[in-house]
Amino acid sequence: MNNSQSIQTTPRPTREGQGGGSYKCDIILCGVGGQGILSIATIIGEAAMNENLYIKQAEVHGMSQRGGDVQSNLRISSNPIASDLIPKGGADVIISMEPMEALRYLPYLSKDGWVITSSAPFVNIPNYPDMEAIRAEYAKLPHVVMVDIEQLAKDNQVPRSANVILLGAAQQALGIDYDKLEAAIRRVFARKGDAIVDANIKALAIGKAVSN
């Protein structure tokens, strides 16, 4: 079974100190409560702060309890950041744990931006659209990675780490070195023990592999 769909690729953003360029990545994280959106933000933020990058995160909007829609802005830059809110047309990456949720935020995506999304719907409304209609919307975009993270998590015995599989799939679009994300996972989950750390490192690798 093919668990991912990739449409086109683009060079990753330039990190500060590589080729003399600066780094900027404006990220919209979305999904529903209980899917681990905040853990993704925490890992990315930890990796960024360890590189002495500036970071601003808007408060989570929506119902953070299980089943409610959740959205957050995460802005990272090698230069000072004025606002924690991403303007329309300004997001470099949308990372979505739920395929319909990402569509809500397409007006905020830049014309060359990436959408990294789960392909598994979380049907929490009575008029949830047909998945073929959702896929048709994604087909109009230049840079999409759609991954069945829930199935991959089950197949690889990391059922609680589907969100980190999605993060691994987003690594290239984020322009953050893989080893920096891996190190951030080790720090973020260190208090939970080696088994949790190892499961999330495994999940990150799975996501990176399916996105290539």
C-alpha positions in Angstrom: 0.0 0.0 0.0 1.3 3.5 -0.9 1.0 5.6 2.3 2.1 8.9 0.8 1.4 11.2 -2.1 4.0 13.8 -3.1 3.5 16.5 -5.7 6.6 18.3 -6.9 9.6 19.3 -4.8 11.4 22.5 -4.1 14.8 23.2 -2.5 14.7 23.5 1.2 14.9 27.0 2.7 18.4 28.2 3.4 19.5 28.0 7.0 21.6 30.8 8.5 25.2 30.0 8.1 24.7 27.8 5.1 25.6 29.6 1.9 25.5 32.9 3.9 21.7 33.1 3.7 19.2 33.8 6.4 16.5 31.5 7.7 12.7 32.1 7.9 9.9 29.7 8.2 6.3 30.6 9.0 4.3 27.5 10.0 0.6 26.9 10.5 -0.1 23.8 12.6 -3.7 22.5 12.6 -5.8 19.5 13.3 -8.2 18.4 16.1 -7.7 18.2 19.8 -5.9 15.2 21.0 -3.8 14.6 17.8 -0.5 16.0 19.2 -0.3 19.3 17.4 1.3 21.0 20.5 4.0 18.2 20.6 4.9 19.0 17.0 5.2 22.7 17.8 7.3 21.9 20.9 9.8 19.8 19.0 10.2 22.4 16.2 10.5 25.2 18.7 13.1 23.2 20.7 15.2 22.6 17.6 14.9 26.3 16.6 15.9 27.7 20.0 18.9 25.3 20.2 20.1 27.0 17.0 19.6 30.4 18.6 16.9 31.3 16.1 14.1 33.7 17.0 10.7 32.1 17.6 7.2 33.3 18.2 4.1 31.2 18.6 0.5 32.4 18.7 -1.8 30.9 21.3 -3.7 27.8 20.2 -7.1 28.8 18.7 -10.1 26.5 18.9 -11.1 23.7 21.3 -8.0 22.0 22.5 -10.0 19.2 24.1 -10.2 15.9 22.1 -12.3 16.3 18.9 -12.3 20.1 18.6 -10.4 21.9 15.8 -7.0 23.4 16.9 -4.8 25.8 15.1 -1.5 27.6 16.0 1.0 29.9 14.2 4.7 29.2 14.7 7.2 31.7 13.3 10.9 31.0 13.2 13.6 33.3 11.8 17.3 34.2 12.1 16.1 37.9 12.4 13.8 39.4 15.1 10.0 38.7 14.5 7.6 41.5 15.0 4.3 39.6 15.3 3.3 36.1 16.3 0.5 36.1 13.7 1.2 34.9 10.1 -0.5 37.2 7.5 -2.6 35.8 4.6 -0.3 34.5 1.9 2.6 34.4 4.3 2.8 30.8 5.5 5.7 28.7 4.2 4.3 25.4 5.5 1.0 24.1 6.7 1.3 21.0 8.8 -2.1 19.3 9.4 -3.0 16.2 11.3 -6.4 16.2 9.5 -6.9 16.6 5.7 -9.9 18.9 5.8 -8.5 21.2 8.5 -5.6 22.2 6.2 -8.0 23.5 3.6 -9.3 26.1 6.0 -6.0 27.8 6.1 -5.0 27.8 2.4 -5.6 31.5 2.1 -2.6 31.9 4.5 -0.3 29.7 2.4 2.3 31.4 0.2 2.2 30.6 -3.5 5.2 28.4 -3.2 4.3 27.0 0.2 4.0 23.4 1.3 1.1 21.5 2.7 2.1 18.4 4.8 -1.0 16.5 5.9 -2.4 13.3 7.1 -4.6 11.6 4.6 -6.8 10.0 7.3 -10.0 12.0 7.9 -11.3 12.7 11.4 -15.0 12.9 10.8 -16.3 15.2 13.6 -19.0 17.1 11.7 -22.2 15.7 10.0 -21.4 17.3 6.6 -17.8 16.2 6.3 -16.8 16.5 2.6 -16.0 13.5 0.4 -12.3 12.6 0.4 -12.2 12.7 -3.3 -13.2 16.4 -3.2 -10.5 17.1 -0.6 -7.9 15.4 -2.8 -9.1 17.4 -5.8 -8.4 20.6 -3.8 -4.9 19.4 -2.9 -4.2 18.5 -6.6 -4.4 22.2 -7.4 -1.5 23.0 -5.2 2.2 22.9 -6.3 3.7 21.3 -3.1 1.7 18.7 -1.2 2.8 15.7 0.8 -0.1 13.6 2.0 0.7 10.6 4.3 -1.5 8.0 6.0 0.3 8.6 9.3 -2.2 6.6 11.4 -1.7 3.4 9.3 2.0 3.9 9.3 2.0 4.3 13.1 0.1 1.1 13.5 2.1 -0.9 11.0 5.4 0.2 12.7 4.2 -0.3 16.3 4.4 3.4 17.2 0.6 4.0 17.5 1.1 7.1 19.8 3.6 8.8 17.5 1.6 9.5 14.3 2.2 13.2 14.8 5.9 12.7 14.8 5.7 10.7 11.6 4.0 13.8 10.1 6.8 16.0 11.4 9.3 13.7 9.7 7.4 14.1 6.5 7.6 17.9 6.9 11.4 18.0 7.6 12.5 19.0 4.2 9.8 21.7 3.8 10.7 23.1 7.2 14.4 23.4 6.2 15.5 22.2 9.6 18.3 19.6 9.6 17.1 16.1 10.4 19.6 15.6 13.1 18.5 18.8 14.8 14.9 17.6 15.0 16.1 14.2 16.3 18.1 15.9 19.0 15.1 18.0 19.9 13.0 14.9 20.3 15.6 13.4 22.7 15.5 16.5 24.8 11.7 17.0 24.8 10.8 13.4 25.6 13.8 12.6 27.9 11.7 12.8 31.0 9.3 10.1 29.7 12.0 7.5 29.3 14.0 5.7 26.6 11.1 3.8 25.2 9.1 6.9 24.4 12.2 8.6 23.0 13.0 5.7 20.8 9.4 5.4 19.5 9.5 9.0 18.5 12.9 8.8 16.9 11.6 5.8 14.9 8.5 7.8 13.9 10.5 10.8 12.7 12.6 8.4 10.5 9.4 6.8 9.0 8.0 10.2 8.1 11.2 11.3 6.4 11.5 8.1 4.5 7.9 8.2 3.1 8.2 11.9 2.1 11.3 11.3 -0.1 
